[in-house]
Amino acid sequence: EWKDGYKWNIEYKNKYGQILRRWVNGVLQK
C-alpha cells in the first residue's frame, strides 16, 4: 500500500453500495 513507489490500495463503493478494494500501479483507475 505504498504511494509514490507504486501500488495503491483503493477502496470504493460500487453501485450496489458494496465497498470494494482495488490495487493500482501508481495511477488512479476508475
PDBQT receptor file of N, H, CA, C and O in Angstrom, charges set to zero:
ATOM      1  N   GLU A   1       0.842  -1.200   0.000  1.00  0.00    +0.000 N 
ATOM      2  CA  GLU A   1       0.000   0.000   0.000  1.00  0.00    +0.000 C 
ATOM      3  C   GLU A   1       0.882   1.258   0.000  1.00  0.00    +0.000 C 
ATOM      4  O   GLU A   1       0.675   2.184   0.784  1.00  0.00    +0.000 OA
ATOM      5  N   TRP A   2       1.849   1.259  -0.883  1.00  0.00    +0.000 N 
ATOM      6  H   TRP A   2       2.017   0.506  -1.520  1.00  0.00    +0.000 HD
ATOM      7  CA  TRP A   2       2.750   2.408  -0.938  1.00  0.00    +0.000 C 
ATOM      8  C   TRP A   2       2.257   3.418  -1.946  1.00  0.00    +0.000 C 
ATOM      9  O   TRP A   2       1.563   3.050  -2.893  1.00  0.00    +0.000 OA
ATOM     10  N   LYS A   3       2.596   4.683  -1.770  1.00  0.00    +0.000 N 
ATOM     11  H   LYS A   3       3.160   4.982  -1.000  1.00  0.00    +0.000 HD
ATOM     12  CA  LYS A   3       2.056   5.749  -2.612  1.00  0.00    +0.000 C 
ATOM     13  C   LYS A   3       2.971   6.072  -3.785  1.00  0.00    +0.000 C 
ATOM     14  O   LYS A   3       2.688   5.697  -4.922  1.00  0.00    +0.000 OA
ATOM     15  N   ASP A   4       4.084   6.778  -3.501  1.00  0.00    +0.000 N 
ATOM     16  H   ASP A   4       4.315   7.083  -2.577  1.00  0.00    +0.000 HD
ATOM     17  CA  ASP A   4       4.948   7.245  -4.587  1.00  0.00    +0.000 C 
ATOM     18  C   ASP A   4       5.566   6.090  -5.351  1.00  0.00    +0.000 C 
ATOM     19  O   ASP A   4       5.630   6.105  -6.581  1.00  0.00    +0.000 OA
ATOM     20  N   GLY A   5       6.023   5.085  -4.610  1.00  0.00    +0.000 N 
ATOM     21  H   GLY A   5       5.971   5.072  -3.611  1.00  0.00    +0.000 HD
ATOM     22  CA  GLY A   5       6.686   3.953  -5.242  1.00  0.00    +0.000 C 
ATOM     23  C   GLY A   5       5.809   3.328  -6.309  1.00  0.00    +0.000 C 
ATOM     24  O   GLY A   5       6.258   3.134  -7.438  1.00  0.00    +0.000 OA
ATOM     25  N   TYR A   6       4.585   3.015  -5.979  1.00  0.00    +0.000 N 
ATOM     26  H   TYR A   6       4.221   3.173  -5.061  1.00  0.00    +0.000 HD
ATOM     27  CA  TYR A   6       3.596   2.388  -6.869  1.00  0.00    +0.000 C 
ATOM     28  C   TYR A   6       2.500   1.789  -6.025  1.00  0.00    +0.000 C 
ATOM     29  O   TYR A   6       2.316   2.181  -4.873  1.00  0.00    +0.000 OA
ATOM     30  N   LYS A   7       1.761   0.834  -6.586  1.00  0.00    +0.000 N 
ATOM     31  H   LYS A   7       1.910   0.515  -7.523  1.00  0.00    +0.000 HD
ATOM     32  CA  LYS A   7       0.801   0.020  -5.828  1.00  0.00    +0.000 C 
ATOM     33  C   LYS A   7      -0.028   0.785  -4.809  1.00  0.00    +0.000 C 
ATOM     34  O   LYS A   7       0.357   0.880  -3.644  1.00  0.00    +0.000 OA
ATOM     35  N   TRP A   8      -1.146   1.323  -5.230  1.00  0.00    +0.000 N 
ATOM     36  H   TRP A   8      -1.458   1.245  -6.176  1.00  0.00    +0.000 HD
ATOM     37  CA  TRP A   8      -2.041   1.940  -4.259  1.00  0.00    +0.000 C 
ATOM     38  C   TRP A   8      -3.189   1.004  -3.965  1.00  0.00    +0.000 C 
ATOM     39  O   TRP A   8      -3.626   0.253  -4.837  1.00  0.00    +0.000 OA
ATOM     40  N   ASN A   9      -3.675   1.045  -2.748  1.00  0.00    +0.000 N 
ATOM     41  H   ASN A   9      -3.320   1.655  -2.040  1.00  0.00    +0.000 HD
ATOM     42  CA  ASN A   9      -4.852   0.274  -2.380  1.00  0.00    +0.000 C 
ATOM     43  C   ASN A   9      -6.032   1.234  -2.356  1.00  0.00    +0.000 C 
ATOM     44  O   ASN A   9      -6.106   2.119  -1.503  1.00  0.00    +0.000 OA
ATOM     45  N   ILE A  10      -6.948   1.058  -3.290  1.00  0.00    +0.000 N 
ATOM     46  H   ILE A  10      -6.889   0.339  -3.983  1.00  0.00    +0.000 HD
ATOM     47  CA  ILE A  10      -8.077   1.974  -3.427  1.00  0.00    +0.000 C 
ATOM     48  C   ILE A  10      -9.350   1.305  -2.916  1.00  0.00    +0.000 C 
ATOM     49  O   ILE A  10      -9.695   0.201  -3.338  1.00  0.00    +0.000 OA
ATOM     50  N   GLU A  11     -10.038   1.980  -2.012  1.00  0.00    +0.000 N 
ATOM     51  H   GLU A  11      -9.757   2.877  -1.670  1.00  0.00    +0.000 HD
ATOM     52  CA  GLU A  11     -11.340   1.481  -1.579  1.00  0.00    +0.000 C 
ATOM     53  C   GLU A  11     -12.416   2.347  -2.201  1.00  0.00    +0.000 C 
ATOM     54  O   GLU A  11     -12.292   3.571  -2.227  1.00  0.00    +0.000 OA
ATOM     55  N   TYR A  12     -13.467   1.726  -2.701  1.00  0.00    +0.000 N 
ATOM     56  H   TYR A  12     -13.568   0.731  -2.680  1.00  0.00    +0.000 HD
ATOM     57  CA  TYR A  12     -14.554   2.492  -3.303  1.00  0.00    +0.000 C 
ATOM     58  C   TYR A  12     -15.842   1.702  -3.182  1.00  0.00    +0.000 C 
ATOM     59  O   TYR A  12     -15.825   0.493  -2.950  1.00  0.00    +0.000 OA
ATOM     60  N   LYS A  13     -16.947   2.391  -3.340  1.00  0.00    +0.000 N 
ATOM     61  H   LYS A  13     -16.961   3.373  -3.528  1.00  0.00    +0.000 HD
ATOM     62  CA  LYS A  13     -18.241   1.715  -3.309  1.00  0.00    +0.000 C 
ATOM     63  C   LYS A  13     -18.729   1.502  -4.727  1.00  0.00    +0.000 C 
ATOM     64  O   LYS A  13     -18.667   2.412  -5.554  1.00  0.00    +0.000 OA
ATOM     65  N   ASN A  14     -19.214   0.303  -5.012  1.00  0.00    +0.000 N 
ATOM     66  H   ASN A  14     -19.265  -0.436  -4.340  1.00  0.00    +0.000 HD
ATOM     67  CA  ASN A  14     -19.804   0.078  -6.328  1.00  0.00    +0.000 C 
ATOM     68  C   ASN A  14     -21.269   0.498  -6.296  1.00  0.00    +0.000 C 
ATOM     69  O   ASN A  14     -21.757   1.013  -5.290  1.00  0.00    +0.000 OA
ATOM     70  N   LYS A  15     -21.961   0.273  -7.401  1.00  0.00    +0.000 N 
ATOM     71  H   LYS A  15     -21.565  -0.145  -8.218  1.00  0.00    +0.000 HD
ATOM     72  CA  LYS A  15     -23.336   0.779  -7.491  1.00  0.00    +0.000 C 
ATOM     73  C   LYS A  15     -24.289   0.069  -6.546  1.00  0.00    +0.000 C 
ATOM     74  O   LYS A  15     -25.414   0.522  -6.334  1.00  0.00    +0.000 OA
ATOM     75  N   TYR A  16     -23.839  -1.052  -5.975  1.00  0.00    +0.000 N 
ATOM     76  H   TYR A  16     -22.926  -1.420  -6.147  1.00  0.00    +0.000 HD
ATOM     77  CA  TYR A  16     -24.696  -1.748  -5.016  1.00  0.00    +0.000 C 
ATOM     78  C   TYR A  16     -24.386  -1.325  -3.590  1.00  0.00    +0.000 C 
ATOM     79  O   TYR A  16     -24.981  -1.838  -2.642  1.00  0.00    +0.000 OA
ATOM     80  N   GLY A  17     -23.448  -0.383  -3.435  1.00  0.00    +0.000 N 
ATOM     81  H   GLY A  17     -22.965   0.034  -4.205  1.00  0.00    +0.000 HD
ATOM     82  CA  GLY A  17     -23.099   0.083  -2.100  1.00  0.00    +0.000 C 
ATOM     83  C   GLY A  17     -22.090  -0.809  -1.399  1.00  0.00    +0.000 C 
ATOM     84  O   GLY A  17     -21.795  -0.613  -0.220  1.00  0.00    +0.000 OA
ATOM     85  N   GLN A  18     -21.561  -1.790  -2.123  1.00  0.00    +0.000 N 
ATOM     86  H   GLN A  18     -21.802  -1.949  -3.081  1.00  0.00    +0.000 HD
ATOM     87  CA  GLN A  18     -20.540  -2.640  -1.524  1.00  0.00    +0.000 C 
ATOM     88  C   GLN A  18     -19.194  -1.916  -1.568  1.00  0.00    +0.000 C 
ATOM     89  O   GLN A  18     -18.883  -1.213  -2.530  1.00  0.00    +0.000 OA
ATOM     90  N   ILE A  19     -18.414  -2.098  -0.524  1.00  0.00    +0.000 N 
ATOM     91  H   ILE A  19     -18.667  -2.668   0.257  1.00  0.00    +0.000 HD
ATOM     92  CA  ILE A  19     -17.083  -1.493  -0.523  1.00  0.00    +0.000 C 
ATOM     93  C   ILE A  19     -16.113  -2.473  -1.163  1.00  0.00    +0.000 C 
ATOM     94  O   ILE A  19     -15.969  -3.611  -0.716  1.00  0.00    +0.000 OA
ATOM     95  N   LEU A  20     -15.458  -2.017  -2.204  1.00  0.00    +0.000 N 
ATOM     96  H   LEU A  20     -15.575  -1.092  -2.567  1.00  0.00    +0.000 HD
ATOM     97  CA  LEU A  20     -14.513  -2.853  -2.920  1.00  0.00    +0.000 C 
ATOM     98  C   LEU A  20     -13.124  -2.268  -2.791  1.00  0.00    +0.000 C 
ATOM     99  O   LEU A  20     -12.954  -1.102  -2.435  1.00  0.00    +0.000 OA
ATOM    100  N   ARG A  21     -12.138  -3.087  -3.082  1.00  0.00    +0.000 N 
ATOM    101  H   ARG A  21     -12.276  -4.035  -3.371  1.00  0.00    +0.000 HD
ATOM    102  CA  ARG A  21     -10.753  -2.668  -2.953  1.00  0.00    +0.000 C 
ATOM    103  C   ARG A  21     -10.031  -3.032  -4.244  1.00  0.00    +0.000 C 
ATOM    104  O   ARG A  21     -10.183  -4.135  -4.769  1.00  0.00    +0.000 OA
ATOM    105  N   ARG A  22      -9.248  -2.092  -4.740  1.00  0.00    +0.000 N 
ATOM    106  H   ARG A  22      -9.124  -1.196  -4.313  1.00  0.00    +0.000 HD
ATOM    107  CA  ARG A  22      -8.543  -2.337  -5.995  1.00  0.00    +0.000 C 
ATOM    108  C   ARG A  22      -7.098  -1.880  -5.844  1.00  0.00    +0.000 C 
ATOM    109  O   ARG A  22      -6.822  -0.815  -5.292  1.00  0.00    +0.000 OA
ATOM    110  N   TRP A  23      -6.200  -2.690  -6.336  1.00  0.00    +0.000 N 
ATOM    111  H   TRP A  23      -6.425  -3.555  -6.784  1.00  0.00    +0.000 HD
ATOM    112  CA  TRP A  23      -4.796  -2.313  -6.344  1.00  0.00    +0.000 C 
ATOM    113  C   TRP A  23      -4.474  -1.696  -7.690  1.00  0.00    +0.000 C 
ATOM    114  O   TRP A  23      -4.785  -2.265  -8.736  1.00  0.00    +0.000 OA
ATOM    115  N   VAL A  24      -3.844  -0.519  -7.657  1.00  0.00    +0.000 N 
ATOM    116  H   VAL A  24      -3.592  -0.057  -6.807  1.00  0.00    +0.000 HD
ATOM    117  CA  VAL A  24      -3.454   0.124  -8.899  1.00  0.00    +0.000 C 
ATOM    118  C   VAL A  24      -1.957   0.395  -8.869  1.00  0.00    +0.000 C 
ATOM    119  O   VAL A  24      -1.346   0.501  -7.806  1.00  0.00    +0.000 OA
ATOM    120  N   ASN A  25      -1.386   0.504 -10.059  1.00  0.00    +0.000 N 
ATOM    121  H   ASN A  25      -1.882   0.418 -10.923  1.00  0.00    +0.000 HD
ATOM    122  CA  ASN A  25       0.052   0.704 -10.151  1.00  0.00    +0.000 C 
ATOM    123  C   ASN A  25       0.389   2.174 -10.293  1.00  0.00    +0.000 C 
ATOM    124  O   ASN A  25       0.777   2.634 -11.367  1.00  0.00    +0.000 OA
ATOM    125  N   GLY A  26       0.239   2.906  -9.204  1.00  0.00    +0.000 N 
ATOM    126  H   GLY A  26      -0.076   2.532  -8.332  1.00  0.00    +0.000 HD
ATOM    127  CA  GLY A  26       0.657   4.295  -9.181  1.00  0.00    +0.000 C 
ATOM    128  C   GLY A  26      -0.227   5.219  -9.987  1.00  0.00    +0.000 C 
ATOM    129  O   GLY A  26       0.050   6.415 -10.076  1.00  0.00    +0.000 OA
ATOM    130  N   VAL A  27      -1.301   4.684 -10.585  1.00  0.00    +0.000 N 
ATOM    131  H   VAL A  27      -1.526   3.713 -10.513  1.00  0.00    +0.000 HD
ATOM    132  CA  VAL A  27      -2.216   5.516 -11.356  1.00  0.00    +0.000 C 
ATOM    133  C   VAL A  27      -3.617   5.286 -10.820  1.00  0.00    +0.000 C 
ATOM    134  O   VAL A  27      -4.016   4.142 -10.601  1.00  0.00    +0.000 OA
ATOM    135  N   LEU A  28      -4.362   6.348 -10.609  1.00  0.00    +0.000 N 
ATOM    136  H   LEU A  28      -4.037   7.277 -10.787  1.00  0.00    +0.000 HD
ATOM    137  CA  LEU A  28      -5.721   6.196 -10.118  1.00  0.00    +0.000 C 
ATOM    138  C   LEU A  28      -6.618   5.742 -11.250  1.00  0.00    +0.000 C 
ATOM    139  O   LEU A  28      -6.844   6.485 -12.205  1.00  0.00    +0.000 OA
ATOM    140  N   GLN A  29      -7.133   4.519 -11.146  1.00  0.00    +0.000 N 
ATOM    141  H   GLN A  29      -6.949   3.916 -10.370  1.00  0.00    +0.000 HD
ATOM    142  CA  GLN A  29      -8.006   3.971 -12.174  1.00  0.00    +0.000 C 
ATOM    143  C   GLN A  29      -9.431   4.034 -11.683  1.00  0.00    +0.000 C 
ATOM    144  O   GLN A  29      -9.702   3.779 -10.509  1.00  0.00    +0.000 OA
ATOM    145  N   LYS A  30     -10.344   4.372 -12.572  1.00  0.00    +0.000 N 
ATOM    146  H   LYS A  30     -10.125   4.579 -13.525  1.00  0.00    +0.000 HD
ATOM    147  CA  LYS A  30     -11.746   4.443 -12.169  1.00  0.00    +0.000 C 
ATOM    148  C   LYS A  30     -12.499   3.236 -12.684  1.00  0.00    +0.000 C 
ATOM    149  O   LYS A  30     -13.700   3.110 -12.448  1.00  0.00    +0.000 OA
TER     150      LYS A  30
